[in-house]
């Protein structure tokens, strides 16, 4: 398909075989439902002086990364993501471990669950079922029941709220229940503004057209850094594109040097995610980074977060990136459900 393709419901439905765009646009509903599901798990408040570890991979772990960004300096104890086969060496009885796996069969997360058990660490599980839910039921571990039928990456609202609420339960952060409700309302409004019924020059559709045919490099500082990682992953999985992310201010100490050569090597886009509440020096760095990238990037796009609270701003950027990645898939003629390379790796690991 070409860039002249209309990004309307018919064009999207012709490629989006599982209706993932509809799921993405329901982010507000997911955030509200997730709060209820955490309450229904019966998970108790715990004294966890060593903080919280979110054990998970891919879309199931991204909620932990986004929670770190949304909580910022309100974190009273560590919150880290374990995206491997074992927990950090310091994890123990004073650490709450949230094992997050949409399918319940992610091998790395199952290994972390067993590692947490061997260390005597309190556990909490967020899943739709599978072996992870079976182990939790066997061990009397509370389970946050995530609804099935989604692509795991489309359940970001559930993984985000699960991580935020786990941080509250561990005593690592205050309750953000009110902020979650406000962020859900904002997501509802933005879904209408950026969805398939919006004008063709809406922010999401226009940005997808600008990025079409490029390799997106997404940059952000503070809370926008966590979202930059999410954008990168969504371009990878939804649009089947190589995409990369980096963090400010670190990127200004190395990556910026490479932009001058980018035009000689390929068609690159620099997408700078910005937050008006970031540190003044990081706001200035975002502006300067965009200027430097113009030397070699085919497209330089600066994207502003919306909302009053940190969580609202995280949610606004997440939703925009998800929608843009799906529109990019449509422009490329790609069904966003296709993740053949991931399936190939898993099959090879299983000896098939």
C-alpha positions as CSV (number, residue, x, y, z in Angstrom):
1,X,0.0,0.0,0.0
2,X,1.1,3.6,-0.6
3,X,1.1,6.7,1.5
4,X,-2.1,7.7,-0.2
5,X,-4.0,4.9,1.4
6,X,-6.8,6.3,3.6
7,X,-6.3,5.3,7.2
8,X,-10.0,4.7,7.7
9,X,-11.9,1.8,9.2
10,X,-12.1,-0.1,5.9
11,X,-8.4,0.1,5.1
12,X,-7.5,-0.9,8.7
13,X,-9.9,-3.8,8.8
14,X,-8.5,-5.2,5.6
15,X,-5.2,-5.8,7.3
16,X,-5.7,-5.8,11.1
17,X,-7.1,-9.3,11.2
18,X,-7.5,-9.5,14.9
19,X,-8.9,-6.0,15.5
20,X,-5.9,-4.9,17.5
21,X,-6.6,-1.2,16.8
22,X,-9.9,-1.5,18.6
23,X,-8.2,-3.1,21.6
24,X,-5.6,-0.3,21.7
25,X,-8.4,2.4,21.6
26,X,-10.0,0.7,24.6
27,X,-7.0,1.7,26.8
28,X,-9.2,3.8,29.1
29,X,-11.5,0.9,29.7
30,X,-8.6,-1.4,30.4
31,X,-7.1,0.9,33.0
32,X,-10.4,1.0,34.9
33,X,-11.0,-2.7,34.6
34,X,-7.5,-3.4,35.8
35,X,-8.1,-1.6,39.1
36,X,-11.0,-3.9,39.8
37,X,-9.0,-7.0,38.8
38,X,-6.2,-6.1,41.3
39,X,-8.8,-5.7,44.0
40,X,-10.4,-9.1,43.1
41,X,-7.0,-10.8,43.5
42,X,-7.2,-10.3,47.3
43,X,-3.5,-9.4,47.3
44,X,-2.5,-8.1,50.8
45,X,-0.5,-5.0,51.7
46,X,3.0,-6.2,52.6
47,X,6.1,-4.9,54.3
48,X,8.7,-5.1,51.6
49,X,11.6,-2.9,52.5
50,X,13.7,-4.1,49.5
51,X,11.0,-2.9,47.0
52,X,9.4,-4.5,44.0
53,X,10.7,-6.6,41.1
54,X,8.5,-7.0,38.0
55,X,9.5,-10.2,36.3
56,X,8.3,-10.4,32.7
57,X,9.2,-10.1,29.1
58,X,8.0,-8.0,26.2
59,X,4.5,-6.5,26.5
60,X,4.0,-8.2,29.9
61,X,7.0,-6.4,31.4
62,X,6.5,-3.0,29.8
63,X,4.0,-2.1,32.5
64,X,6.8,-2.2,35.1
65,X,9.0,0.1,32.9
66,X,6.1,2.6,32.4
67,X,5.3,2.5,36.2
68,X,8.8,3.6,37.0
69,X,8.3,6.6,34.6
70,X,4.9,7.5,36.0
71,X,6.0,7.2,39.6
72,X,9.3,9.1,39.2
73,X,10.5,10.6,42.5
74,X,7.4,9.3,44.3
75,X,9.0,5.9,44.5
76,X,10.0,5.2,48.1
77,X,11.8,1.9,47.4
78,X,13.4,0.3,44.3
79,X,11.2,-0.8,41.4
80,X,13.1,-2.8,38.8
81,X,12.3,-5.1,35.9
82,X,13.8,-8.6,35.7
83,X,13.6,-9.5,32.0
84,X,15.7,-12.7,32.2
85,X,15.8,-16.2,33.8
86,X,16.6,-15.1,37.3
87,X,16.0,-12.3,39.8
88,X,18.7,-9.8,40.8
89,X,21.1,-11.3,43.4
90,X,19.8,-9.0,46.2
91,X,16.2,-10.3,45.9
92,X,14.9,-12.0,49.0
93,X,12.2,-12.2,51.7
94,X,11.9,-8.4,51.8
95,X,11.1,-8.1,48.0
96,X,7.7,-8.4,46.4
97,X,8.0,-10.1,43.0
98,X,5.2,-9.5,40.5
99,X,5.4,-12.2,37.9
100,X,3.7,-10.8,34.8
101,X,3.0,-13.1,31.8
102,X,0.0,-12.6,29.6
103,X,0.0,-16.2,28.4
104,X,1.2,-17.7,31.7
105,X,3.7,-19.7,29.8
106,X,6.7,-17.4,29.3
107,X,9.7,-19.5,30.2
108,X,11.8,-16.6,31.6
109,X,8.9,-15.5,33.9
110,X,8.3,-19.1,35.1
111,X,12.0,-19.4,35.9
112,X,11.8,-16.1,37.9
113,X,8.7,-17.3,39.7
114,X,10.6,-20.4,40.8
115,X,13.6,-18.3,41.7
116,X,11.4,-16.1,43.9
117,X,10.0,-19.2,45.7
118,X,13.4,-20.5,46.4
119,X,14.5,-17.2,47.9
120,X,11.3,-16.9,50.1
121,X,10.2,-13.8,48.3
122,X,6.5,-12.9,48.5
123,X,4.9,-13.2,45.0
124,X,2.0,-11.8,43.0
125,X,1.0,-13.0,39.6
126,X,-0.7,-11.2,36.7
127,X,-1.8,-13.6,33.9
128,X,-4.6,-15.0,31.9
129,X,-3.8,-18.6,33.0
130,X,-1.3,-21.2,31.9
131,X,1.4,-22.9,34.0
132,X,2.0,-19.6,35.9
133,X,-1.5,-19.5,37.2
134,X,-1.3,-23.2,38.0
135,X,1.8,-22.7,40.1
136,X,0.3,-19.7,41.9
137,X,-2.9,-21.6,42.8
138,X,-0.8,-24.5,44.0
139,X,1.3,-22.1,46.2
140,X,-1.6,-19.9,47.4
141,X,-0.1,-16.9,45.6
142,X,-2.6,-14.1,44.7
143,X,-3.4,-13.9,41.0
144,X,-4.5,-10.8,39.1
145,X,-6.8,-12.2,36.4
146,X,-6.1,-10.6,33.1
147,X,-8.7,-11.0,30.4
148,X,-7.8,-13.2,27.5
149,X,-8.2,-12.7,23.7
150,X,-5.7,-9.9,23.3
151,X,-2.3,-9.7,21.8
152,X,-0.1,-9.4,24.9
153,X,1.2,-6.0,23.8
154,X,-2.4,-4.7,23.6
155,X,-2.9,-5.4,27.3
156,X,-0.5,-2.7,28.3
157,X,-3.2,-1.0,30.5
158,X,-3.4,-4.1,32.6
159,X,0.3,-4.6,33.0
160,X,0.7,-0.9,33.9
161,X,-1.9,-0.9,36.6
162,X,-0.7,-4.3,37.9
163,X,2.7,-2.8,38.4
164,X,1.5,0.4,39.9
165,X,-0.8,-1.4,42.4
166,X,2.0,-3.9,43.2
167,X,4.2,-1.0,44.1
168,X,1.5,0.3,46.4
169,X,1.1,-3.2,48.0
170,X,4.9,-3.4,48.5
171,X,5.0,0.0,50.2
172,X,7.2,1.3,47.4
173,X,4.8,4.0,46.2
174,X,1.5,5.7,47.1
175,X,-1.8,4.7,45.6
176,X,-2.4,6.2,42.2
177,X,-6.1,5.1,42.0
178,X,-7.3,8.6,41.3
179,X,-4.7,9.3,38.7
180,X,-5.5,6.0,37.0
181,X,-9.2,7.1,36.7
182,X,-8.1,10.5,35.3
183,X,-5.7,8.9,32.9
184,X,-8.5,6.6,31.7
185,X,-10.7,9.5,31.0
186,X,-8.0,11.2,29.0
187,X,-7.3,8.0,27.1
188,X,-11.0,7.9,26.1
189,X,-10.8,11.5,24.7
190,X,-7.6,10.9,22.9
191,X,-8.9,7.6,21.4
192,X,-11.6,9.6,19.7
193,X,-9.1,12.2,18.5
194,X,-6.6,9.7,17.1
195,X,-8.8,6.8,16.0
196,X,-9.9,5.7,12.5
197,X,-12.8,8.1,12.4
198,X,-10.5,11.1,12.9
199,X,-9.6,13.4,10.0
200,X,-6.7,12.2,7.8
201,X,-4.6,15.1,9.1
202,X,-5.0,14.1,12.8
203,X,-1.8,13.9,14.8
204,X,-1.6,10.1,14.8
205,X,-2.4,9.6,11.1
206,X,-0.1,12.5,10.0
207,X,2.8,11.2,12.1
208,X,2.4,7.7,10.7
209,X,2.6,9.1,7.2
210,X,5.7,11.1,8.0
211,X,7.4,8.0,9.5
212,X,6.4,5.6,6.7
213,X,9.4,4.2,4.9
214,X,11.9,5.2,7.7
215,X,13.6,3.4,10.6
216,X,12.3,5.2,13.7
217,X,14.8,6.1,16.5
218,X,12.7,7.2,19.5
219,X,14.3,9.4,22.2
220,X,12.9,10.5,25.5
221,X,13.9,11.8,29.0
222,X,12.5,10.8,32.4
223,X,8.9,9.5,32.0
224,X,9.2,9.8,28.2
225,X,12.2,7.5,28.2
226,X,10.1,4.5,29.3
227,X,7.6,5.4,26.7
228,X,10.3,5.6,24.0
229,X,11.0,1.9,24.7
230,X,7.3,1.1,24.2
231,X,7.2,3.0,20.9
232,X,10.3,1.1,19.7
233,X,8.7,-2.3,20.6
234,X,5.4,-1.4,18.9
235,X,7.2,-0.4,15.7
236,X,9.0,-3.8,15.9
237,X,6.0,-6.0,16.5
238,X,3.1,-4.1,14.9
239,X,4.8,-2.7,11.8
240,X,7.5,-5.3,11.5
241,X,10.1,-2.6,11.4
242,X,13.6,-2.2,12.8
243,X,13.4,0.5,15.4
244,X,15.5,1.8,18.2
245,X,15.3,3.9,21.4
246,X,17.5,6.0,23.6
247,X,17.4,8.0,26.7
248,X,18.2,11.6,27.4
249,X,20.5,13.0,28.7
250,X,22.7,9.9,27.9
251,X,22.0,10.0,24.2
252,X,23.6,13.5,24.0
253,X,26.9,12.0,25.2
254,X,27.2,9.5,22.3
255,X,24.2,8.9,19.9
256,X,24.0,12.5,18.6
257,X,27.4,12.1,17.0
258,X,25.9,9.5,14.6
259,X,23.1,11.5,13.1
260,X,25.3,13.3,10.6
261,X,26.0,10.0,8.8
262,X,22.5,8.7,9.0
263,X,21.4,10.0,5.6
264,X,24.3,8.1,3.9
265,X,23.3,4.8,5.5
266,X,19.5,4.7,5.1
267,X,16.2,6.5,5.8
268,X,16.1,7.2,9.5
269,X,13.6,9.2,11.5
270,X,14.3,10.8,14.9
271,X,11.2,10.9,17.1
272,X,11.6,13.0,20.2
273,X,9.0,12.4,23.0
274,X,8.8,15.4,25.2
275,X,7.2,16.2,28.6
276,X,6.7,19.8,29.5
277,X,7.2,18.9,33.2
278,X,10.6,17.4,32.7
279,X,13.8,18.9,34.1
280,X,14.5,22.2,32.3
281,X,17.8,20.9,31.1
282,X,16.2,17.8,29.6
283,X,13.6,19.9,27.9
284,X,16.4,22.0,26.3
285,X,18.2,18.8,25.4
286,X,15.2,17.4,23.6
287,X,15.1,20.6,21.5
288,X,18.8,20.5,20.8
289,X,18.8,16.8,20.0
290,X,16.1,17.3,17.4
291,X,18.1,20.1,15.8
292,X,21.3,17.9,15.6
293,X,19.3,15.0,14.2
294,X,18.2,17.1,11.2
295,X,21.8,16.7,9.8
296,X,21.0,13.1,8.7
297,X,17.5,12.1,9.6
298,X,15.0,12.1,6.9
299,X,12.2,13.0,9.4
300,X,12.5,14.7,12.7
301,X,9.3,14.7,14.8
302,X,8.8,16.2,18.2
303,X,5.9,14.8,20.1
304,X,4.4,16.4,23.2
305,X,2.8,14.5,26.1
306,X,-0.7,15.5,27.1
307,X,-2.2,15.6,30.6
308,X,-1.7,17.1,34.0
309,X,-0.4,14.2,36.1
310,X,2.7,12.1,35.3
311,X,0.5,9.0,34.7
312,X,-1.7,10.9,32.3
313,X,1.3,12.0,30.3
314,X,2.7,8.5,30.2
315,X,-0.7,7.2,29.0
316,X,-1.1,9.8,26.4
317,X,2.3,9.0,24.8
318,X,1.7,5.3,25.1
319,X,-1.7,5.5,23.3
320,X,-0.3,7.8,20.5
321,X,2.6,5.4,19.9
322,X,0.4,2.4,19.8
323,X,-2.0,4.0,17.3
324,X,0.9,5.4,15.1
325,X,2.5,1.9,15.0
326,X,-0.7,0.3,13.8
327,X,-1.3,3.0,11.2
328,X,2.3,2.5,10.0
329,X,1.6,-1.3,9.7
330,X,-1.4,-0.4,7.5
331,X,0.7,1.9,5.3
332,X,3.2,-0.9,4.9
333,X,0.5,-3.5,4.1
334,X,1.4,-5.6,7.2
335,X,-1.0,-7.4,9.5
336,X,0.1,-6.4,13.0
337,X,-0.6,-9.8,14.4
338,X,2.3,-11.3,12.5
339,X,5.4,-11.9,14.7
340,X,6.9,-14.8,12.7
341,X,10.5,-14.1,13.9
342,X,9.5,-14.4,17.6
343,X,7.7,-17.6,16.9
344,X,10.7,-19.0,15.0
345,X,13.0,-18.3,17.9
346,X,10.6,-19.9,20.4
347,X,10.2,-23.0,18.2
348,X,13.9,-23.4,17.8
349,X,14.4,-23.1,21.6
350,X,11.8,-25.9,22.0
351,X,13.6,-28.1,19.6
352,X,10.9,-27.9,16.8
